[in-house]
Amino acid sequence: MILSALLYWVLTAAILMLVDAITPGIHISGFGTALLAAFVMGLVNFFIRPVLMLLTLPLNLLTLGLFSFVINALLFALVAWLIPGFEVSNFLSALLGSLFMAIMTSVLSLVLGDRSRFA
């Protein structure tokens, strides 16, 4: 169980390095920074994202869920602001980076199976 969670964490950091290579405007100084960013991103998505989703529920309903992309981009930029060595130059880069992260971590979850067993 712990080994699976560590594997998921390391693979998420590797995905973050891939997002750095693909997305213009995103720079990560090294794999250690990516590991720290993946950990902080997990904490932010666990604690802050549900509160923001609840607070913006009317706007999310009005935009048929598209405002979730804005929230994800803002949280991606927040993690970049918190972690030295992880830089996001503008909002569009944060939006593209968060979109690529969401797609690739979804594929990772499909490959590794149910994440609830990691808890």
C-alpha positions as CSV (number, residue, x, y, z in Angstrom):
1,M,0.0,0.0,0.0
2,I,2.7,2.5,1.0
3,L,4.9,1.3,-1.9
4,S,2.0,1.9,-4.3
5,A,1.5,5.4,-3.0
6,L,5.2,6.2,-3.4
7,L,5.1,4.8,-6.9
8,Y,2.1,7.0,-7.7
9,W,3.9,10.1,-6.2
10,V,7.1,9.5,-8.2
11,L,5.2,8.9,-11.4
12,T,3.2,12.1,-10.8
13,A,6.5,13.9,-10.4
14,A,7.7,12.4,-13.7
15,I,4.5,13.5,-15.4
16,L,5.2,17.0,-14.0
17,M,8.6,16.9,-15.6
18,L,7.0,15.9,-18.9
19,V,4.5,18.8,-18.6
20,D,7.6,21.0,-18.1
21,A,9.0,19.7,-21.4
22,I,5.8,20.0,-23.3
23,T,4.3,23.3,-22.1
24,P,5.9,26.6,-22.9
25,G,6.1,28.9,-19.9
26,I,6.6,26.2,-17.3
27,H,10.0,25.5,-15.9
28,I,11.0,23.0,-13.2
29,S,14.6,23.1,-12.0
30,G,15.0,19.4,-11.3
31,F,13.4,16.1,-10.3
32,G,13.6,16.9,-6.6
33,T,11.6,20.1,-7.2
34,A,9.1,18.0,-9.2
35,L,8.8,15.6,-6.3
36,L,8.1,18.4,-3.9
37,A,5.7,20.0,-6.3
38,A,3.8,16.8,-6.8
39,F,3.5,16.4,-3.0
40,V,2.3,19.9,-2.5
41,M,-0.1,19.6,-5.5
42,G,-1.6,16.6,-3.8
43,L,-2.1,18.5,-0.6
44,V,-3.6,21.5,-2.4
45,N,-5.9,19.3,-4.3
46,F,-7.0,17.5,-1.1
47,F,-7.5,20.5,1.1
48,I,-8.1,23.6,-1.0
49,R,-9.7,22.4,-4.2
50,P,-12.9,21.0,-2.6
51,V,-13.5,24.3,-0.7
52,L,-13.0,26.3,-3.9
53,M,-15.3,24.0,-5.9
54,L,-18.0,24.4,-3.3
55,L,-17.6,28.2,-3.2
56,T,-17.7,28.5,-6.9
57,L,-20.5,26.0,-7.4
58,P,-23.0,28.6,-8.8
59,L,-20.4,29.8,-11.4
60,N,-19.5,26.2,-12.2
61,L,-23.1,25.4,-12.9
62,L,-23.6,28.5,-15.0
63,T,-20.6,27.6,-17.1
64,L,-21.5,23.9,-17.3
65,G,-18.3,22.9,-15.4
66,L,-15.9,24.9,-17.5
67,F,-14.9,27.1,-14.6
68,S,-13.2,24.0,-13.1
69,F,-10.5,24.5,-15.6
70,V,-9.9,28.0,-14.2
71,I,-9.8,26.6,-10.7
72,N,-7.3,23.9,-11.7
73,A,-5.1,26.5,-13.4
74,L,-5.2,28.8,-10.4
75,L,-4.2,25.9,-8.1
76,F,-1.4,24.9,-10.5
77,A,-0.1,28.4,-10.4
78,L,-0.5,28.5,-6.5
79,V,1.8,25.4,-6.3
80,A,4.3,27.1,-8.6
81,W,4.2,30.1,-6.4
82,L,4.8,28.1,-3.3
83,I,7.7,25.9,-4.6
84,P,11.0,27.5,-5.4
85,G,12.3,26.2,-8.7
86,F,8.9,25.7,-10.2
87,E,7.9,28.6,-12.4
88,V,4.8,29.3,-14.4
89,S,5.1,32.4,-16.5
90,N,1.4,33.2,-17.2
91,F,-2.2,32.1,-16.8
92,L,-2.3,30.3,-20.2
93,S,0.7,28.3,-19.3
94,A,-0.9,27.3,-16.0
95,L,-4.1,26.4,-17.8
96,L,-2.3,24.2,-20.4
97,G,-0.1,22.7,-17.7
98,S,-3.0,21.8,-15.5
99,L,-4.9,20.4,-18.4
100,F,-2.0,18.2,-19.4
101,M,-1.5,17.1,-15.8
102,A,-5.2,16.2,-15.5
103,I,-5.1,14.1,-18.7
104,M,-1.8,12.3,-17.9
105,T,-2.7,11.6,-14.2
106,S,-6.0,10.2,-15.4
107,V,-4.2,7.8,-17.7
108,L,-1.8,6.9,-14.8
109,S,-4.8,6.1,-12.6
110,L,-6.3,3.9,-15.3
111,V,-3.0,2.1,-15.7
112,L,-2.3,1.7,-11.9
113,G,-5.9,1.0,-11.0
114,D,-8.0,2.4,-8.2
115,R,-6.3,5.1,-6.1
116,S,-8.5,4.6,-3.1
117,R,-6.4,1.5,-2.2
118,F,-3.5,3.9,-1.6
119,A,-5.2,5.6,1.3
